[in-house]
C-alpha cells in the first residue's frame, strides 16, 4: 500500500481529511524558522517564483493537468505560473515538475522514480523543486482510441495509466486544499493564500481500486452524455483509471451467434451449449450460452484475442463472461455437467419449455475462465493480461473447488449496494449478497469487482434523496476487505441536488477507501456551506434517516417523506438561509441547489401519491388526473431548468412517470 519517507511530521500541518500515512504541508506560518529557511516558495506577494515544467510531447491529459495546475495556483494565490514544455535552458532556480523527466533523478538523488505499482503517484519537495509525478503508460502509436459507444468522438490522448494526471489532482486537493464538491463553478471551493510554500516532504500512494470510472452513469472518456459530471469525474481521479471496461461493456457476455459475418451456429455449432432437446445454441435467442468444456472453443477465443491485439495492442482485459439472461440455456453435455460441484448450493435453471433445479455454476464458470487465463498467459507470458468473468445469477455463490487464477477478474453482480443484510432472492439458504462476495474472496479470488445491480428501493431512480451514506461506507469497507480492486456501479443518474453528498463520498473513497468517510462529509459541509454547515449536515442526516426508514420498513415513498419530514427539512434550510444572510454569496448559491432538491422531492412524492390514487380510482378521477398532469409538467421543467444542477433521471423512468399522455 502506501510508502513514503517522513522527514519530520512536526514540520507539517496535517489536514483534517488526511490518512495517517498522508502528510500535508499547507500553513507555513506554523513552521519552525529552520524549516522556513529550507522551504520551497512557489508564489508570494503576487509573484510566481517557480514555473511548471512538463515533459516534452506529454500526452493530452498530462498537458491538460499541467494547465489545470497553473490555473488553480492562480485561483489560490492570484498569480499564474508559466508552463514550460521540455527541459528549459537555462534551468530555473525553482520549478514544479509535472511528469517524470530524467533530470529529476539528478535533482532528487535519494528519491526512487522507478514506479513498481500500477497508478502509483509521488509528490516530493526538496526545498528547491517540487515533483508531481506518477506511473504513466501509453503506446505512442495508439493514442487515438475509439470511445465507449461508437457514435461518440474518438479519444485523443488515450493511455493505459495516468499516474501523473492523478498526482496533479491529488496535489490540488490535498496540498492546495481545492475542493470540487459537485460539477460546475459553484461546486468548486478555493482557499485563498498570499503565499504558497512547502518544506521538504515526500508522499507516495497507489490506489488499490483500479477500476473507478463507472461510479456514475455516462462518465466514460469521450462520452458526451456525461456533461459537466465528466470533468468532475476526472478531477476526482475516477475517470482516468488503469482497469478500464471500455472495450468490454458490462457483464453481457462475449459471443453472439453471428460474429464477423460468419454464422457460427452453422459453421461451429459445437461451440454452443447443448440443450436438453439435443440442439445447440438454439435457446434463449437473447443470451445464447456456450459449451465451455470444449477445448476448441478455448482456442477460438484465443484467436479472437490475437485479432483484437493486432487492432489495438493496448488492450489488457479480455471478456470471458457468461452471456446475459443468466438463468437460461446452459450446456447439459456430460463434460460441462462434470465441471459442476454436487455440493454446491441449488439454483433453478431454465431451458425451453421447462425448468429444473441444478447446482450453482460458479465452479463451471471459474474453471472456464481459468482455462482462458492460462492460454492467455502461455501465449503472452511477459504481459499483464486479464480475463473478465462474472459472479452473476447462477454463479453468485463462491466456487467450492476452483480458485480463480491471479489473472482472472471476477465481476460480482449482485443486488447489494448499501444493505449488507439483503438476501440473495435465488438462494434457498438465505445467503446474503455481501456474504457471497466474501465467499469469492475466501475461495481465492484476488481481483474482485463490486458491480451492484442496485435496486431503486430508496428512490434513486426517481431522483429522490437516496443517500445511504453510512451504509455505503460499511459496504465499501466490506468489499475492500474482501479483495475489491474495482467498483462498477453505473446506477446513479447524476441527481446532484438530491444525491450529491453520496456521489462525493463515493468518489473520495473510491480513490482512497482507508479514509474516514464521516470526516470527508464534515469537510464537505464545512467547505460547501461555511457557517451553515451544521444545518446542512442535519438536513442530509434527516434525508439519510428517512431513506433508511423507507427501505427498512418497505414503505411507500409518501409514507417516508411525509409532511412532517418535509416540514422539518424545510425548517433546517430556512435556518441555514438565515445564518448565511451576510455571508459570501457562494454559500447562498449552493443553498439554492439544496432547496431545489427539496422542492423536487416534495413534488415527486406528491406525484407518486397521486398516481397511486389515480390507479386505484375506479372512475379514473378527472380531478386527480388534472393535478397529475400539472405536476408532471412542473417536474419536467425542473429537470431541464438549470443544467448546472444536473438533475438527472433515467430515460425509462422519465418516460414512464412524466408523460401525461400515458395516464
N, C-alpha and C positions, 0 to 999 in steps of 0.2 A: 504494500500500500504506500503510504506517504513516506518519503525520505527527504530529510533536509538537515542542514547544518545550522545550529543555533549559535550565533556568536555571543550574544548576551541578551536574554529576554528582557532584562531591565532597561535596555536601550530603546525599547519599542512600546508604544501603547497598543493594547490589544482590543480589536473591535468586539462589540457585543455578540456578533454572529460567528466569530471565528472558532474553528475547532481547536482542540488542544495542540494540534500539530501545525496550525497555520498562524504565522506571525505577521502582524500588520504594523507598518510604520506610517503614521499619518500626522501626528501632532508634534512638530519639532519643538514647540515651546516647553514640553515636558522632558526633553532630552538633557542629559548632563552636558556641560560645556565641552568636555573632551569629545563626545560624540558629535557635537555640532561642528567642531573643527574638521572632522573627517566625513561630514555628510555631503551627499550629492545634492546640489541645489538645481532644480530644473527650471523654476520660474521664481522671480522675486521683483517686487516693486514695478510691475508692468513690463518686465523684460524676460524674454525667453533665453535661457543660458545653455540649453542643450538641444541640438537638433535631433530629429528622428532619422535613423539610418536603416533603411530596409534593403535587403539583399537584391542584387541586380536580377532583373527578369522574374521577380516574385510573382507567383500565381495571383489571379484576380482577387480572391478572397483575402489573401495575405496583404495585398496592397490596400484593399478596402479597409482592413483592420488598422493598418498604419495611418491611413487618413482619418479613421474614426478616433484613433488615439490622439492625434493632433487636434481634432475638433473638440474633444472632451477636455483636453488640457486647457484649451481656450475658454470653454464654458466654466471651468472651475477657477482659473486664475485670471482670465481676461486677456491672455496673450497666447498666440498660436505659434508653436514651434514649426520650423521648416522641416519638410520631409525630403530626404535625400535618397536617391536610389543608387545603390552600389557604393563601393569604398571611396570616401571623399579624399581629396588631396588638395591642401594639407588636412591632416586629421584634426578634428576639433578637440579642445581641451576636455569637454564633457560631451556625452552623447547618450541617446536612448537607442539601443539596438533591437530592431524587430526582426526576428528570424535568425537562424544560425548563419554566420559567416566565419571562415577560418580565422579571421582576425580576433575573434572572441577568445580563442584558446590562448592567444598571446596576452590579451587584456586580462583574462581570468585564468591564470595558470593553474590554480588549485581547484577549478570547477570542472566537473565531468559533463561534457556536452554530448556524450555518446548515449543517446536515449535507448534504453533497453525495453521499455514498456510501451504498449500502444497508447497513443494520445498523451503521453507524459509531457508535462509542462514544467518550465523552470523560469522563475523570476529572481534575478540576482542583482545586487548592487555592491560595488566595491568602493564607493565613495567618490568615484570619478565617472563611472559608467553604469548604466542600467541595461541589463539584458532581459528581454522578454521573448522567450523562445519556446519551442516545443517540437515534438517529433512530427515532421511533415513527410508525407509520401505522396508522390504523384508520378504519372507517366507523361513526359513531355509530348509524346505522340498521341495521347488520348486525353486531352484537357477539355475537349468539347464533347459533351455527352448528351444522350437523349434524356428528356425529362421523364418524370414518373408516369405521366399519361401522355400518349403520343401527340395529341393536338397542341400541347404546350410548347413554348420555346425551348430550344436546346440550352443546356447549362454550359456556360463558358467559365472555365476555371475549376473543373471537376478534379477532386483529389481523393485519395484513399484515407489520408489522415490530415487533420487540420490543427495540429498541436499549437503552432504559433498563433493562429487566429484565436483559439480558445484561451491561450495565455494572455493575450491582449485584453479580452473581455473580463478575464479574472482579475487582471491588474486594475482595470477601470472600476470594477465593483468593490474589490477588497482593499485596494490601496488608495484610490481616489474617492471612494465611497459613493460612486454613482449608483443610482437605482433605476431600474426600468420596471415599474410596478404593474403597468399594463401598456398596451400599444398606444402610440401617438404621443404628442407633445406633453399633454397634461399628465401622462403616466411617468414621465421622466423627472427624477428628482436629483438636484445638484447641490452640493455644499460648497459655497464659495470659499476660496483660500487666497490670502495675499501672497503666500509663499508655499511652493511645493518642494519638499526636500526629504531625503531619506538617509538614514545612517546605513552602514553596510549590513546586508542580510542576504540570505538565500532561502528560497522556498521552492519545494518540488511537490508535485501532485500528479496522480494518474487516476482517471475515473474508472471505477470498476464496472459501471453500467455503460456499455459501449454502443448500445442502440437506444437513442433518445428522441429521435425526431418525430415519432408517431404519437406523442403525448396529446397533441391537438389535431383535429381534422385538417386536412389540406395544407399542411406545412412542410411538404417535401420541397427540396431545392427545385426551383423552376416552376412551382405550382402557383399560378397567379390567383387561384381561389383563396390562398392564404391571406391575401390583402395585407393590412398593417400588422397582422399577427406574425407574418413571415419574418420581418425584421426583428420583432420582439423575440422570436424563437432563436434567431441567430445570436442576438446579444445575450440571451440566457444560456448559451452554449448547448442548446438542444439540436439545432438544425444541422450542424456540421459535426457528425459523429463518425465512427470508424466501422460500424457494422450496419450497413445501410441496406434496407429492404427494397430499394427502388426497383431492382430487377425482378423481385420475386412476388411482389404484391403481398397479399395476406394469405392465410392458410387455405387456399382453394385449389391446391394440387399443382401438378406439373405436366400432365399429359392429357391431351384431348384425343379423341379417335382420329381426327384428321390433323396431320402435322406436316407442314411444309408441302402442302398439296398432295400428300400421299395418304390414302385411307388405310391406316394401319390395322383397322379391324378386318380388312380384306387381305392385306399382304402379310400381316403378322398377328393373327388372332390369338396365338399362343401367349402374347404379351398381356392379354387381358384376363380379367377374373372369370373363372369357371362358375357358371350359375347352376343351381340345382336342376334345371331342365336340360343341362348338357351344352348349352350355348355359352359363348364367351363375349363379354363386354356389351351385352345387349340391354342391361338394366342396371341402374337407372340411366335415363338419357342425359340427365344432368348429374355429374359426379361419377362418371364411369370409373370402375376400380381396376386394379392391375393384379396380375399373378406374380406376387412379389418373391416367390421362391424360385422363379425361373432365372437361371444364370444368364441366358441370352438377353433377358431384359436388362440386367445389370450392365452388360457390355454395350447395349444400345444406349443406355443412359450415359455411359462414359463417352461414347462417340458424340453425343449431343453436347456434353461438356466441352470436348475438344473444339467443336464448331463454335460454341459460344466464346471460348477464349481466343479463337482466331479473330472473331469480330471485335472483341473487347478484352484485351489481356489484363485489364484492371479488376476484373471480377474476382471475388474471393468467396462468395457463397453460391451454393447450387441447390436447387429445390429437390427434396426427396419426400415432400409432404403428401399425405393422403388427399385425394380429391375431395371436395366438399360434399355435403349430403352424407354425413359420416355414419349413418346407421344402415345404409343400404348397399347391397350388391357386392359384398366382399367375397373373395375367392373361396370356393369349397373344395379345391383339389386336395388330394391327400398330402401333398408336400406342404402346402400352406397351413392346413389344419395341424400338421405335425409341429409346426413352429409355435403353436399356441400352448399355453401352460394350463393344464387341467385344474390347478389350484387357484387360478385367477378368479377375480370377482365376476359373477354372472352379469351379462348385459343382453338386452333384447336387440337382435339384429333383424333386418328386413331384406326380403327378396321379393321378386314379382309375385304377387298373389298370396304371400303368406309371411309370417314372422316366426322366429324361433329364438329361444334363449341359448346363448353361447357364452363362452368366457370372454373377458375383455381382451382386446387385441394389442395391448401395449407391448408385449414381448414380440409379437409378429412385426409390428411397425419398427421397433428398435432394432431387431435383427436385420431387417431390410436396410435401414439407414446405416447400420454398421457395415454391411456388405458394400454399399456405395462408398462410404467413407474410406474403407480400406483400398478399394480400387482407385479412388482419387489420390490417396497418399502414395500408393505404389507407382502411379503414373506421374505424379508431381511431388517427389519426395522432398524437394527443397522449398516448397511453397506452403504458406499457411492458408489452406483452403478448408472450407467447412460445408457440411451437408445440413440442410434445414429439414427437420421433421416436426410433426405435430404431436402434442399430447392433447387430444381433441376427441370429443364424442366417445367412441368405444375405447379410446386409449387415454382417457383422463387418469385412471389409476396408474400408479407407478409400476414398472415391469418387475417381475419376480426373479427372473433368471438371466436376463440380458442387460448388461450395463452399457449405456451409450458410450461409444468411443469418445476420446477427447476432442476430436474434430467433428463432432455432431452437436448441433444446436437444437434443443428441444423447445419449441414454442408451445407453452401450455395455455390453451384457450378454454378457459372456464368462465363461469358467471360470477366470479368473485372479484370484487374491487375493494369495497370498504367493509363489508360484513364478513368478518372472519368465520363466523359460525354458520354461514349459509351452506346447506347440504346439497350435494350433487343429486338432482332430481332423478337421475337414472341409476343411482346406486342403491341396491337392495340392502346394503349395510348401513346406510345413512351417513356415509363418509362425507366430510366437508371438502369443499373445493380447495381450501387452503391446506388441508391435510394431504390431499392428493398431490399438490405442488411439492410439499415437503417430502413425500414418498419418492418422487422422481429424484430429488437430491440424495435421499438415503440410498437409492439404487445406484448411485454413482454418476449421475448427470452433472457435469461440471459447467455446462453452459445452458442455463435455463432462462428462457424469456417469458416474462409475465405478460400475457395477452388476454385481458378480461373481455369476454363478450358481455359487457356490463349492462344489466337491465336498467330500466328507467323508473324504478320504484320510487326514487327520490325526486322525480320531476325534471331531471336534466334535459330530457327530450323536448320539454315544453318551455325551456328557458327559466324554470323556477330555481330558487336558491338551493340547489342540490350541492351542499358544501360539507361533506363528512370529513372535516379537517383532521380531527384526532384519529378517526378510524382509518383514514388513508395512511397516516403516519404509522399506525400499527401494522397495516397490511404491507407497506413497503419494507418495514423492518423485518417482517417475516419472510418476504420474498428475498431480500438481500442476504439474510441469514442462510437461506437455502440456495445459494449459488446463482442468484439472479444476475445476469450480465446484459439484459436487455429489457426495455419497457416498451410495449406496443399497445397503447390504449386506443387512440383514434375513436373515441366515443363522445368527445366533447365538441360542441359546435360553436365555440367562441362566444358564449353569452357572458361577456365581461361584466356588465353591471350587476348580474345576479350570481355569478360563479367565480369572479375574478380572483379572490384570495386563494381559492383552491388551485387555480392554474399556476399562480405564482409559487405556491408551496410545492406543487408537483415539479416545476421546472428546477427550483433550487435544490430539492432533494434528489432529483434525477442526476444532477451533476455531482453532488456530494451527499450521499444518504446518511453519513455519520453526523450531520448537523442536527442541532436541536430544533425541531420544527416549530415549537412554540416561541422560541426566540426569533426565528425567521418571521413569524406572524407579528410579534410585538414590534419588530423593526419596520415591517410593512405598514402597520397602523401609525407608528410614530412618524415615519418619513412621509407617509401619504397625507396625514391629516393633522400633524402638529399638535396644538393644544386640545384638539377634539379626538385624539387617539383613543381615549378611554371610552367615549360614547360610541365610536365606530366599532371598536372591539366588542363592546356589549351588543351592538346591533348584529354583527356577524355571529357572535356566540348564540344569540337568540335564533338566528336563521339556522344554525347548525343543530341546535337542540330541537327545533321544530321539524326539520328534515328527519332527524333520527326518530322522533316520536311518530312521524308518519310511517316510516319504514318498519319500525319495530311493532307498531300496532296495526299495520296493514290498513291504514286509514285512507279514506277518500281525501283528495287534496284540500278541499274546502273545510274538512274537519281538522286538518292540521294547521293550515294557515287561516285560522278563523279570525273573526273580528277582533278578539282580544289580542291575538298575536300581532295582527297588522296595526292595531292601535298602539301597542307597546313599541313596535318597530318605528312607527312614525314619530312617537314621542322622543325616542333616542336620537333620531335625525334632527328633530326640532332643537333638542338640547345642543347637538353638535353645531347646528347653524348659529345658535345664539353665542356660543363660545367663539366662533370664527368671524363675528361681525367686523372686528377691527384688525383681523389678521390678514396676511397676504392673500391676494385674490386666487392664487393657485389652489389653495385649500378649498375655497368655496366652489371652484370649478370641479374639483374632484368629488365634492359632496353632491353636485348636480348629477353625476353619474350614478352614485349610490341611490339617490332619490328616484332617478329614472328607473332603476332596477326594482325598487319597492312599488312604484306605480304600475310597472309592467306585471309584477307578481300579483298585485291586488286585482288587476283587470283580467289576467289569465285565470286566476282561481274562480272569479265570479263567472267567467265564460264557461269554465268546466262545469260548474254547478248548474248553470242554465241549460247546458247541453244535456246533462243528466235528467233534468226536469222535463225538457222537451221530448227526449226519447221515451220517457215514462208516460207522457201525456197521450191518452187515447184519442183525444180530439185534435192533437197537433196544435196546441195553443198558439194562436197568432200573435198574442202579446209577447209571449216568450220568444217567438221567432224574430220579432222585430228587435227586441233587446239583443238577441244573439247577433243579428246582422250588424247592428251598430257597434257592438263590442269587437266583432271580427274586423271591421273597417279600422277601428282605433288601434287594435293590435298590429295589423298590417302596416299602418302608418308609423307606429313606434319602431317596427323592425327596420324600416328604411329611412327614418328621420335623420339620424346622425351617424354617418359611417365611423366617426371617431369612437363611438361607443361600441360598435361592432356587436350588436345584439343578434346572435345567430340562432337559427332553428333549422333542424334538418328539413330537407325539401319534402320528405314524405309526411312528416308531422305537420308542416305548414299547409300542405295541400289538403290534408285530411281535416284539420281543425279550423282553418281560417278561410275556407271557401264558402261563402253564404249560399252559393248555388247548390251545395250538397245537403242543405237542410231538407 
